[in-house]
Amino acid sequence: MNLSESTYVLWPISNSSSSQTVHQDTTIQNINRCGICSQLFTRKISLGGHISRYHPKH
């Protein structure tokens, strides 16, 4: 099973914020369109500031 194309963002859980223990509730998902191939791809931004992009290969 290949997990390299996962669109999920994982980050260390901070002891000062118990809200970050739930991944799905602390991640904002945005759908973006590639300016090169015009394909849609997913960008997820966690509240911790980490960004992960999933884009099909050109």
The first five atom37 places (N, CA, C, CB, O) and aatype in JSON, in Angstrom:
{
  "aatype": [12, 2, 10, 15, 6, 15, 16, 18, 19, 10, 17, 14, 9, 15, 2, 15, 15, 15, 15, 5, 16, 19, 8, 5, 3, 16, 16, 9, 5, 2, 9, 2, 1, 4, 7, 9, 4, 15, 5, 10, 13, 16, 1, 11, 9, 15, 10, 7, 7, 8, 9, 15, 1, 18, 8, 14, 11, 8],
  "atom_mask": [
    [1, 1, 1, 1, 1],
    [1, 1, 1, 1, 1],
    [1, 1, 1, 1, 1],
    [1, 1, 1, 1, 1],
    [1, 1, 1, 1, 1],
    [1, 1, 1, 1, 1],
    [1, 1, 1, 1, 1],
    [1, 1, 1, 1, 1],
    [1, 1, 1, 1, 1],
    [1, 1, 1, 1, 1],
    [1, 1, 1, 1, 1],
    [1, 1, 1, 1, 1],
    [1, 1, 1, 1, 1],
    [1, 1, 1, 1, 1],
    [1, 1, 1, 1, 1],
    [1, 1, 1, 1, 1],
    [1, 1, 1, 1, 1],
    [1, 1, 1, 1, 1],
    [1, 1, 1, 1, 1],
    [1, 1, 1, 1, 1],
    [1, 1, 1, 1, 1],
    [1, 1, 1, 1, 1],
    [1, 1, 1, 1, 1],
    [1, 1, 1, 1, 1],
    [1, 1, 1, 1, 1],
    [1, 1, 1, 1, 1],
    [1, 1, 1, 1, 1],
    [1, 1, 1, 1, 1],
    [1, 1, 1, 1, 1],
    [1, 1, 1, 1, 1],
    [1, 1, 1, 1, 1],
    [1, 1, 1, 1, 1],
    [1, 1, 1, 1, 1],
    [1, 1, 1, 1, 1],
    [1, 1, 1, 0, 1],
    [1, 1, 1, 1, 1],
    [1, 1, 1, 1, 1],
    [1, 1, 1, 1, 1],
    [1, 1, 1, 1, 1],
    [1, 1, 1, 1, 1],
    [1, 1, 1, 1, 1],
    [1, 1, 1, 1, 1],
    [1, 1, 1, 1, 1],
    [1, 1, 1, 1, 1],
    [1, 1, 1, 1, 1],
    [1, 1, 1, 1, 1],
    [1, 1, 1, 1, 1],
    [1, 1, 1, 0, 1],
    [1, 1, 1, 0, 1],
    [1, 1, 1, 1, 1],
    [1, 1, 1, 1, 1],
    [1, 1, 1, 1, 1],
    [1, 1, 1, 1, 1],
    [1, 1, 1, 1, 1],
    [1, 1, 1, 1, 1],
    [1, 1, 1, 1, 1],
    [1, 1, 1, 1, 1],
    [1, 1, 1, 1, 1]
  ],
  "atom_positions": [
    [[0.86, -1.2, 0.0], [0.0, 0.0, 0.0], [0.89, 1.25, 0.0], [-0.97, 0.01, 1.24], [1.76, 1.41, 0.85]],
    [[0.65, 2.1, -0.96], [1.48, 3.28, -1.1], [0.8, 4.48, -0.44], [1.76, 3.58, -2.59], [-0.29, 4.88, -0.83]],
    [[1.46, 5.04, 0.57], [0.88, 6.17, 1.3], [1.55, 7.48, 0.92], [1.0, 5.94, 2.8], [1.27, 8.52, 1.52]],
    [[2.45, 7.44, -0.09], [3.2, 8.65, -0.44], [2.3, 9.72, -1.05], [4.31, 8.31, -1.4], [2.65, 10.89, -1.04]],
    [[1.14, 9.32, -1.57], [0.26, 10.28, -2.21], [-0.89, 10.7, -1.28], [-0.31, 9.69, -3.49], [-1.92, 11.21, -1.73]],
    [[-0.71, 10.49, 0.01], [-1.74, 10.87, 0.96], [-1.89, 12.39, 1.0], [-1.41, 10.33, 2.37], [-0.9, 13.11, 0.93]],
    [[-3.11, 12.85, 1.1], [-3.36, 14.3, 1.13], [-3.49, 14.81, 2.57], [-4.62, 14.63, 0.34], [-3.79, 15.98, 2.79]],
    [[-3.27, 13.93, 3.51], [-3.44, 14.35, 4.89], [-2.15, 14.94, 5.45], [-3.88, 13.17, 5.75], [-1.05, 14.56, 5.07]],
    [[-2.33, 15.87, 6.35], [-1.19, 16.52, 7.0], [-1.14, 16.06, 8.45], [-1.3, 18.07, 6.9], [-2.14, 16.12, 9.17]],
    [[0.02, 15.61, 8.86], [0.19, 15.2, 10.26], [1.22, 16.11, 10.9], [0.62, 13.69, 10.38], [2.24, 16.45, 10.29]],
    [[0.96, 16.49, 12.13], [1.9, 17.36, 12.82], [1.98, 16.94, 14.27], [1.5, 18.84, 12.69], [1.05, 16.31, 14.78]],
    [[3.07, 17.28, 14.95], [3.2, 16.95, 16.38], [2.1, 17.62, 17.19], [4.59, 17.37, 16.91], [1.76, 18.78, 16.98]],
    [[1.55, 16.86, 18.1], [0.47, 17.39, 18.93], [1.06, 18.24, 20.06], [-0.41, 16.24, 19.51], [1.93, 17.78, 20.79]],
    [[0.59, 19.45, 20.17], [1.09, 20.37, 21.19], [0.36, 20.12, 22.51], [0.93, 21.84, 20.74], [-0.85, 19.91, 22.53]],
    [[1.12, 20.16, 23.6], [0.51, 19.95, 24.91], [-0.35, 21.14, 25.33], [1.58, 19.68, 25.96], [-1.2, 21.02, 26.21]],
    [[-0.12, 22.28, 24.7], [-0.84, 23.48, 25.1], [-2.19, 23.59, 24.41], [-0.01, 24.7, 24.81], [-3.02, 24.43, 24.78]],
    [[-2.42, 22.75, 23.41], [-3.68, 22.84, 22.68], [-4.26, 21.45, 22.48], [-3.49, 23.54, 21.32], [-3.78, 20.68, 21.64]],
    [[-5.3, 21.12, 23.25], [-5.9, 19.8, 23.15], [-6.74, 19.66, 21.88], [-6.75, 19.52, 24.38], [-7.1, 18.55, 21.49]],
    [[-7.05, 20.8, 21.24], [-7.91, 20.76, 20.06], [-7.19, 20.12, 18.87], [-8.38, 22.16, 19.69], [-7.84, 19.63, 17.95]],
    [[-5.85, 20.13, 18.89], [-5.11, 19.59, 17.76], [-5.0, 18.07, 17.83], [-3.73, 20.2, 17.7], [-4.33, 17.46, 16.99]],
    [[-5.64, 17.45, 18.82], [-5.6, 16.0, 18.89], [-6.5, 15.39, 17.83], [-6.02, 15.51, 20.28], [-6.33, 14.23, 17.46]],
    [[-7.46, 16.17, 17.32], [-8.36, 15.68, 16.27], [-7.93, 16.28, 14.95], [-9.83, 16.03, 16.59], [-8.1, 17.48, 14.71]],
    [[-7.36, 15.43, 14.09], [-6.8, 15.91, 12.83], [-7.85, 16.57, 11.94], [-6.14, 14.77, 12.09], [-7.64, 17.67, 11.43]],
    [[-8.96, 15.88, 11.76], [-9.96, 16.35, 10.8], [-10.54, 17.71, 11.18], [-11.07, 15.33, 10.68], [-10.95, 18.48, 10.32]],
    [[-10.57, 18.0, 12.48], [-11.19, 19.24, 12.92], [-10.23, 20.41, 12.89], [-11.75, 19.07, 14.31], [-10.64, 21.56, 13.08]],
    [[-8.94, 20.15, 12.65], [-7.97, 21.23, 12.68], [-7.28, 21.39, 11.33], [-6.93, 20.97, 13.77], [-6.19, 21.96, 11.25]],
    [[-7.91, 20.9, 10.28], [-7.32, 21.01, 8.95], [-8.3, 21.7, 8.01], [-6.93, 19.62, 8.41], [-9.48, 21.35, 7.96]],
    [[-7.8, 22.66, 7.28], [-8.63, 23.36, 6.3], [-8.23, 22.84, 4.92], [-8.44, 24.93, 6.41], [-7.06, 22.84, 4.56]],
    [[-9.22, 22.41, 4.15], [-8.94, 21.87, 2.83], [-9.37, 22.86, 1.75], [-9.66, 20.53, 2.63], [-10.48, 23.39, 1.78]],
    [[-8.47, 23.11, 0.81], [-8.77, 24.0, -0.3], [-8.53, 23.27, -1.61], [-7.92, 25.3, -0.22], [-7.56, 22.53, -1.75]],
    [[-9.41, 23.49, -2.57], [-9.23, 22.9, -3.89], [-8.64, 23.97, -4.81], [-10.59, 22.36, -4.46], [-9.19, 25.06, -4.94]],
    [[-7.52, 23.65, -5.43], [-6.83, 24.59, -6.29], [-6.72, 24.03, -7.7], [-5.44, 24.93, -5.73], [-6.75, 22.82, -7.9]],
    [[-6.6, 24.92, -8.67], [-6.44, 24.49, -10.05], [-5.03, 24.83, -10.51], [-7.5, 25.16, -10.97], [-4.55, 25.95, -10.35]],
    [[-4.37, 23.82, -11.09], [-2.99, 24.01, -11.54], [-2.98, 24.96, -12.73], [-2.34, 22.66, -11.91], [-3.78, 24.81, -13.66]],
    [[-2.07, 25.92, -12.72], [-1.98, 26.86, -13.82], [-1.31, 26.28, -15.05], [0.0, 0.0, 0.0], [-1.36, 26.87, -16.13]],
    [[-0.68, 25.12, -14.89], [0.02, 24.51, -16.02], [-0.88, 23.55, -16.77], [1.28, 23.78, -15.53], [-1.0, 23.62, -18.0]],
    [[-1.52, 22.64, -16.04], [-2.32, 21.6, -16.7], [-3.81, 21.77, -16.44], [-1.87, 20.22, -16.24], [-4.63, 21.01, -16.96]],
    [[-4.16, 22.77, -15.65], [-5.56, 23.08, -15.34], [-6.28, 21.96, -14.58], [-6.31, 23.37, -16.61], [-7.51, 21.94, -14.52]],
    [[-5.52, 21.03, -14.01], [-6.15, 19.98, -13.22], [-6.34, 20.47, -11.78], [-5.31, 18.68, -13.25], [-5.54, 21.25, -11.26]],
    [[-7.4, 19.99, -11.16], [-7.66, 20.34, -9.77], [-6.75, 19.53, -8.85], [-9.14, 20.1, -9.41], [-6.48, 18.36, -9.12]],
    [[-6.29, 20.14, -7.79], [-5.54, 19.41, -6.79], [-5.93, 19.92, -5.42], [-4.02, 19.53, -7.03], [-6.49, 21.01, -5.27]],
    [[-5.62, 19.12, -4.42], [-6.05, 19.43, -3.05], [-4.91, 20.04, -2.25], [-6.56, 18.16, -2.35], [-3.77, 19.57, -2.3]],
    [[-5.22, 21.09, -1.53], [-4.25, 21.67, -0.61], [-4.88, 21.7, 0.77], [-3.81, 23.11, -1.06], [-5.96, 22.26, 0.97]],
    [[-4.19, 21.1, 1.73], [-4.72, 21.11, 3.09], [-3.76, 21.89, 3.98], [-4.91, 19.66, 3.62], [-2.55, 21.65, 3.98]],
    [[-4.31, 22.81, 4.72], [-3.5, 23.62, 5.62], [-3.96, 23.37, 7.05], [-3.6, 25.14, 5.25], [-5.11, 23.64, 7.4]],
    [[-3.07, 22.86, 7.86], [-3.42, 22.65, 9.26], [-3.29, 23.97, 10.01], [-2.52, 21.55, 9.91], [-2.63, 24.89, 9.53]],
    [[-3.9, 24.05, 11.17], [-3.82, 25.26, 11.97], [-2.41, 25.48, 12.48], [-4.79, 25.2, 13.14], [-2.06, 26.58, 12.92]],
    [[-1.59, 24.44, 12.42], [-0.2, 24.58, 12.85], [0.67, 25.24, 11.79], [0.0, 0.0, 0.0], [1.83, 25.57, 12.05]],
    [[0.12, 25.43, 10.6], [0.86, 26.13, 9.57], [1.49, 25.21, 8.53], [0.0, 0.0, 0.0], [2.1, 25.68, 7.57]],
    [[1.34, 23.9, 8.71], [1.94, 22.97, 7.76], [1.06, 22.87, 6.52], [2.14, 21.57, 8.4], [-0.16, 22.88, 6.62]],
    [[1.7, 22.78, 5.36], [0.97, 22.7, 4.11], [1.35, 21.42, 3.37], [1.24, 23.94, 3.22], [2.53, 21.09, 3.26]],
    [[0.35, 20.71, 2.88], [0.59, 19.52, 2.08], [-0.22, 19.64, 0.8], [0.22, 18.21, 2.87], [-1.39, 20.01, 0.82]],
    [[0.43, 19.33, -0.33], [-0.27, 19.41, -1.6], [-0.3, 18.04, -2.27], [0.4, 20.45, -2.54], [0.66, 17.28, -2.21]],
    [[-1.43, 17.75, -2.89], [-1.53, 16.54, -3.7], [-1.86, 16.98, -5.12], [-2.61, 15.55, -3.13], [-2.86, 17.66, -5.36]],
    [[-1.01, 16.58, -6.05], [-1.21, 16.99, -7.43], [-0.86, 15.82, -8.34], [-0.36, 18.24, -7.77], [0.18, 15.19, -8.15]],
    [[-1.71, 15.53, -9.33], [-1.39, 14.46, -10.27], [-0.15, 14.83, -11.09], [-2.6, 14.18, -11.21], [0.08, 16.0, -11.39]],
    [[0.62, 13.84, -11.44], [1.83, 14.11, -12.2], [1.49, 14.62, -13.59], [2.72, 12.86, -12.29], [0.55, 14.14, -14.23]],
    [[2.26, 15.58, -14.05], [2.01, 16.13, -15.39], [2.38, 15.1, -16.45], [2.82, 17.43, -15.61], [2.25, 15.37, -17.64]]
  ]
}
